[in-house]
């Protein structure tokens, strides 16, 4: 079970206050009934007291179910007919300084470029958009079939393209989602190329929202497990505000969690065969497909409809005549 909006749990903090106020209102209603002249042990008083209790419970459970609906829970899989023709892919590339760290096969950025260019040469029937990011991001190339232009962008792109410091995957993913919006029935993929270091935003929140747009998040996770200094173009190392050397460590755990909550895939490029597995996975999405695919359905209606009925019951009981004939 996955919650698309887990931050909605915070509304439950108001539940104790709602319970206390509801019980106080029920007590006041029962007191008012006695003032209308109902005998202490009369069946009418017991009947209206029971209605008061039901009304109070209805409102409390309405609030709880409404919060659960806001969580937008997903579980299980349901079949959905598909007639997809080709693939639209938004390439989101990390240009933060941690991508300059040199490893055995070169810098993380160059490894990402080489792997990406190799992928592009083996895919057909694909349209691409290109979104580089650091602390901010931009759509450098809107959705296009012009592979030559995309390859040139990838070959020359450097961190200096973007002036904003940091690393914000969240805003980049949202821009990628916008670049994929169209009415054509094609498979849609966001290919995120990064080491997982996150200094701003919440990539996990953005990943959760992808499920609602019928987009698959595919992650190329770069970098080894060791913490390393970040070397700049002049040979110096990156330092923080206190003049201490900054050490960067890839966050593959975060990237795997993003893939999990979005029902996507994470390919860790420390492991052998990752490039060929990723290539095969994307190739399958480029092929025309007529049949049934399985997806995670949104279940908020399961909780929202009972919540509305409980609110209606609460209002209905409140409008009943409580006076003695």
C-alpha positions in Angstrom: 0.0 0.0 0.0 1.4 3.4 -1.0 0.2 6.8 0.0 0.5 9.5 -2.7 0.1 12.3 -0.1 1.5 11.0 3.2 1.7 14.5 4.6 -2.1 14.4 5.0 -1.6 12.3 8.2 -0.9 15.6 9.9 -4.6 16.4 9.9 -5.3 13.6 12.3 -3.6 15.7 15.0 -6.9 17.6 15.1 -8.8 14.4 15.9 -8.5 14.6 19.7 -9.9 18.2 19.6 -12.7 17.1 17.3 -13.6 14.2 19.7 -13.7 16.5 22.7 -15.8 19.1 21.0 -18.2 16.5 19.6 -18.7 14.9 23.0 -19.2 18.3 24.6 -21.8 19.2 21.9 -23.5 15.8 22.6 -23.6 16.6 26.3 -25.1 20.0 25.6 -27.8 18.5 23.3 -28.8 15.9 25.9 -29.0 18.7 28.5 -31.2 20.7 26.2 -33.5 17.7 25.7 -34.1 17.5 29.5 -34.9 21.2 29.5 -37.6 20.6 26.9 -39.4 18.5 29.6 -38.5 14.9 28.7 -38.6 12.7 31.9 -35.2 11.4 33.0 -35.9 7.7 32.1 -38.4 8.2 29.3 -38.0 6.2 26.1 -38.1 9.4 24.1 -35.2 10.8 25.9 -33.2 7.6 25.5 -34.1 7.5 21.8 -33.0 11.1 21.2 -29.8 10.5 23.3 -29.0 7.5 21.0 -29.5 9.7 17.9 -27.2 12.3 19.4 -24.5 9.6 20.0 -24.9 8.3 16.4 -24.6 11.9 15.1 -21.4 12.4 17.1 -19.8 9.1 15.8 -20.9 10.0 12.3 -19.0 13.2 12.3 -15.8 11.7 13.9 -15.7 8.9 11.4 -16.4 11.3 8.6 -13.3 13.3 9.5 -11.1 10.1 9.8 -12.3 8.8 6.4 -11.8 12.2 4.8 -8.2 12.3 5.9 -7.6 8.7 4.6 -9.1 9.8 1.3 -6.7 12.8 1.2 -3.8 10.3 1.6 -4.7 8.9 -1.9 -3.8 5.3 -1.1 -2.9 2.9 -3.8 -2.8 -0.9 -3.5 -3.2 -3.9 -5.7 -3.3 -3.8 -9.5 -6.1 -3.6 -11.9 -6.2 -4.4 -15.7 -6.5 -1.5 -18.2 -6.8 -1.8 -22.0 -3.9 -0.2 -23.8 -3.3 0.8 -27.4 0.0 2.5 -27.1 2.1 3.5 -30.1 5.7 4.3 -29.2 7.4 6.1 -26.3 7.7 9.7 -25.0 10.7 10.0 -22.7 11.7 13.0 -20.6 15.4 12.8 -19.8 16.2 14.5 -16.5 19.9 14.9 -15.9 21.6 15.9 -12.7 24.3 18.7 -13.2 25.0 19.3 -9.5 28.6 19.5 -8.4 28.5 15.9 -6.9 28.2 14.6 -10.5 31.8 15.9 -11.2 33.3 13.4 -8.8 35.9 11.2 -10.5 35.5 7.4 -10.2 37.2 4.5 -12.0 35.2 5.0 -15.2 35.4 8.8 -15.1 33.2 11.4 -13.6 29.6 10.5 -12.7 28.4 13.1 -15.2 30.5 11.6 -18.1 29.4 8.1 -17.1 25.8 9.3 -17.3 26.4 10.9 -20.7 28.1 7.8 -22.2 25.4 5.5 -20.9 22.6 7.7 -22.2 24.2 8.1 -25.6 24.5 4.4 -25.9 20.8 4.0 -25.0 19.7 6.5 -27.5 21.5 4.7 -30.3 19.5 1.6 -29.7 16.0 2.9 -29.3 13.4 3.6 -32.1 10.0 5.3 -32.2 10.9 7.6 -29.3 10.3 11.3 -28.8 12.5 13.1 -26.2 12.5 16.1 -24.0 15.6 17.1 -22.0 15.6 18.7 -18.6 18.9 19.4 -16.8 18.8 20.4 -13.2 20.7 21.6 -10.2 19.0 23.8 -7.5 16.7 24.7 -10.4 15.9 23.2 -13.7 14.8 24.1 -17.3 13.3 22.4 -20.3 16.3 22.7 -22.6 14.6 20.7 -25.3 10.9 20.3 -25.7 9.4 17.0 -26.9 11.0 16.2 -30.2 12.0 13.3 -32.5 15.2 15.2 -33.5 17.8 12.8 -32.0 20.8 14.6 -33.5 20.0 17.8 -31.6 19.5 15.9 -28.4 22.8 14.1 -28.8 24.6 17.5 -29.3 23.0 18.8 -26.1 24.1 15.8 -24.1 27.7 15.9 -25.5 28.3 19.6 -24.5 26.2 20.0 -21.4 28.1 21.0 -18.2 27.2 22.2 -14.7 27.9 25.8 -15.7 24.7 25.7 -17.8 22.7 26.3 -14.6 23.8 28.9 -12.1 21.5 27.9 -9.2 23.5 25.8 -6.6 22.2 22.6 -4.9 20.3 19.6 -6.2 16.5 19.6 -6.5 15.0 16.5 -8.1 11.5 17.4 -7.2 11.2 20.5 -9.4 13.0 18.8 -12.2 10.5 15.8 -12.1 7.5 18.2 -12.2 8.9 20.0 -15.2 9.5 16.6 -16.9 5.8 15.7 -16.2 4.7 19.0 -17.9 6.9 18.3 -20.9 5.1 14.9 -21.4 1.6 16.2 -21.4 -0.2 15.5 -24.7 -3.3 13.7 -25.9 -1.5 10.9 -27.8 -1.7 7.4 -26.6 2.0 6.7 -26.1 3.9 5.2 -23.2 5.4 7.9 -21.1 8.7 7.6 -19.2 10.8 10.0 -17.1 14.5 8.8 -17.2 16.2 10.3 -14.1 20.0 10.3 -14.3 21.5 11.2 -10.9 23.6 10.1 -8.0 20.7 10.7 -5.6 22.2 13.6 -3.6 19.3 15.8 -2.7 19.9 19.3 -1.1 16.5 20.8 -1.8 12.9 19.7 -2.4 11.6 16.1 -2.1 12.1 13.8 -4.9 10.0 11.2 -3.1 6.9 13.5 -3.1 7.4 14.1 -6.9 7.7 10.4 -7.5 4.4 9.7 -5.7 2.6 12.2 -7.9 3.8 10.4 -11.1 1.4 7.5 -10.5 -1.6 9.8 -11.0 -0.3 10.9 -14.5 0.2 7.4 -15.9 4.0 8.0 -16.2 6.8 5.5 -15.4 9.8 6.7 -13.5 13.0 5.0 -14.5 16.2 5.9 -12.6 19.8 5.5 -13.7 21.6 5.6 -10.3 25.3 6.6 -10.6 28.2 6.7 -8.2 30.0 4.3 -5.8 29.3 4.0 -2.1 32.3 6.0 -0.8 32.2 9.6 0.3 34.4 11.7 -2.0 35.5 15.4 -2.3 34.2 17.4 -5.2 36.9 18.8 -7.5 36.1 21.9 -9.4 37.5 22.9 -12.9 40.5 24.7 -11.4 41.6 21.7 -9.4 40.4 23.0 -6.0 37.8 21.2 -3.9 34.3 22.4 -3.1 34.1 23.9 0.4 31.1 24.9 2.6 30.4 28.3 4.3 32.8 27.3 7.1 35.6 26.6 4.6 35.3 22.8 5.3 35.8 20.4 2.5 32.4 19.0 1.2 32.2 15.3 0.9 29.5 13.7 -1.3 28.0 10.2 -1.1 25.5 8.8 -3.5 22.0 8.1 -2.1 20.9 5.0 -3.9 18.5 4.2 -1.0 16.5 7.4 -1.8 16.4 6.5 -5.5 15.2 3.0 -4.8 12.5 4.4 -2.5 11.4 6.9 -5.3 11.1 4.0 -7.7 9.1 2.0 -5.2 6.5 4.7 -4.4 6.1 5.5 -8.1 5.9 1.9 -9.2 8.9 2.5 -11.4 12.4 1.0 -11.8 15.8 1.9 -10.4 18.9 0.6 -12.2 22.1 0.9 -10.1 25.0 1.4 -12.4 27.6 -0.1 -10.0 26.1 -3.5 -10.9 27.1 -5.4 -14.0 24.5 -5.6 -16.8 22.6 -2.6 -15.6 22.9 -0.8 -19.0 21.7 -3.8 -21.0 18.8 -4.3 -18.5 17.8 -0.7 -18.8 18.0 -0.8 -22.6 15.8 -3.9 -22.8 13.3 -2.4 -20.4 13.0 0.8 -22.5 12.9 -1.2 -25.8 9.8 -3.0 -24.6 8.1 0.3 -24.0 8.8 1.5 -27.5 7.0 -1.4 -29.2 3.4 -0.9 -30.3 1.1 -2.7 -27.8 -2.5 -3.6 -28.0 -3.8 -5.5 -25.0 -4.1 -5.3 -21.2 -1.6 -3.5 -18.9 -1.8 -3.5 -15.1 -1.7 -0.3 -13.1 -2.2 0.8 -9.5 -5.7 2.3 -9.2 -6.5 5.3 -7.0 -8.6 4.2 -4.1 -9.6 7.5 -2.6 -13.3 7.0 -3.6 -13.4 3.9 -1.3 -13.1 6.3 1.6 -14.6 9.5 0.2 -18.1 8.1 -0.6 -18.6 6.7 3.0 -17.3 10.0 4.4 -20.0 11.9 2.4 -22.7 9.5 3.5 -21.7 10.0 7.2 -21.7 13.7 6.8 -25.2 13.5 5.3 -26.3 11.3 8.2 -24.8 13.9 10.7 -26.7 16.7 9.0 -30.0 14.7 8.7 -30.1 13.9 12.4 -29.3 17.5 13.3 -32.3 18.7 11.3 -34.8 16.4 13.1 -37.4 18.0 15.3 -36.4 17.6 19.0 -39.4 19.3 20.6 -42.2 17.5 22.4 -45.6 17.4 20.7 
